[in-house]
Amino acid sequence: MKLLDKLPLVPLFFIAILLGLAPFGSQPHLLEKLGMLFSAELSRPIDIFDLFLHGTPALLLFLKLFSLVIKPRDTQV
């Protein structure tokens, strides 16, 4: 959790958007690889690596936002 807390939110957001939507000319790799995963066609190592590469920033962003929501707030009485 310490490493996740150190990640800056705004750059992580832009990295997740850029890698999630790349390439911009055709269907994004992330959507293509997720479709392959759900249809059980994701078997080549390059496709698995591609899913990992394009999906990791989005997963980190989700975990960062989730940790910000559930983080206990310091309240002073």
N, C-alpha and C positions, 0 to 999 in steps of 0.2 A: 504494500500500500504506500510505502514511502516514495518509491519510484514513481508511482502514479500521481502522487501529490506534487511532485517536482515538475511534471510535464506542464508547460504553458498551454492554456486552453485555446487561445486564438490561433497560434501556428498549427496546433494539432487539428483544429477545425479545417483550416485551409488545406493542409496535407491530405486529410481524409477526403475532402471534396475533390481535390485534383486527382488523387490516385483512384478514387472511387469512380470517377467519370471518364478516366483515360481509357482508350483513345477517344478523342472528341469527334472524329469523323464517322465512326461506325458505332456499333453496340458496345457499351462499356464492358471492359474485361470482367469487372466484378459481377455484373449481371449475367454475363455469359457463363462464367465459371460457377456461379451459384445455380444457374439452370442446369448445368452439367452435373453438379453435385446432387441436386434433388431428383434428377432422372437417372442417377447411378451410372453416369458416363464419365465421371472424373477419375481416370485411371493412369494417365501419363504423368510422369514426374514433373514435366514442365508445366502442366496444367495445375497440379497441386501447388507448385511453387508460385505460380501466377496468382492463384486464389489467396495464398498466404501473403504475398507482396501487396496486393491491392486491398485485401480485407483487414490487415493488421491495424492500419491507422483508424479505420472506422470502428473497429472493436475497441481500441484504446480510447477513442473519443466517447463511445458509449459507456465504458467503465469509468472514465473520468467524470462524466456528467452524473452517472449513478452514484458515485462516491460523494459528489458535491451535494446531492439531494439527501442522502441518508446520513451525512456527517452530522454528529451532534453539535448543536450551536452552543457557544458559550453564553450563558445568560447570567446577568448580574442582578441581584435582588437588593 
